Amino acid sequence: MNSSAVLGVFVGSLIAGKAISNGRRRAAIFVQIIAILGTLMTLIKNLQMICLGRFLLGLAAGVLNIVMGRSLDETVPAKYSTLFGCQTNNFICIAVFFAMLLGLILPTDEAEFVHDQNWRVIYSVPIVIAVS
């Protein structure tokens, strides 16, 4: 299930150049809509839908990583480019850290996994990020 998101990031980073050719803002808005759609798909309790939703979410993340990096490169003054250039990667690491922290709301007893709905809370967080 998690590998589908990694595959999506890989494909998204490969197609990002083509997406940017139509304009960075348009590409960013389009892939944010894809991210919202993918996130909604992960909330359906079906393994295939979750995997497809995770793939779409990863695809959006791969494209947005390139799009936002290029946007920063072109808008930040040259004297600050080295400082801001690493910030994209720093915030990706911070986001991964918070994603791992969200795992703390999951039950520790395997018997509780059957009726637990906290995974939906974790999988719905990208909607907040995409909308903001």
Sequence and secondary structure as in RCSB ss.txt:
>XXXX:A:sequence
MNSSAVLGVFVGSLIAGKAISNGRRRAAIFVQIIAILGTLMTLIKNLQMICLGRFLLGLAAGVLNIVMGRSLDET
VPAKYSTLFGCQTNNFICIAVFFAMLLGLILPTDEAEFVHDQNWRVIYSVPIVIAVS
>XXXX:A:secstr
 HHHHHHHHHHHHHHHHHHHTT HHHHHHHHHHHHHHHHHHHTSS HHHHHHHHHHHHHHHHHHHHHHHHHHHHH
S GGGHHHHHTHHHHHHHHHHHHHHHHGGGS SSGGGGGT  HHHHHHHHHHHHHH 
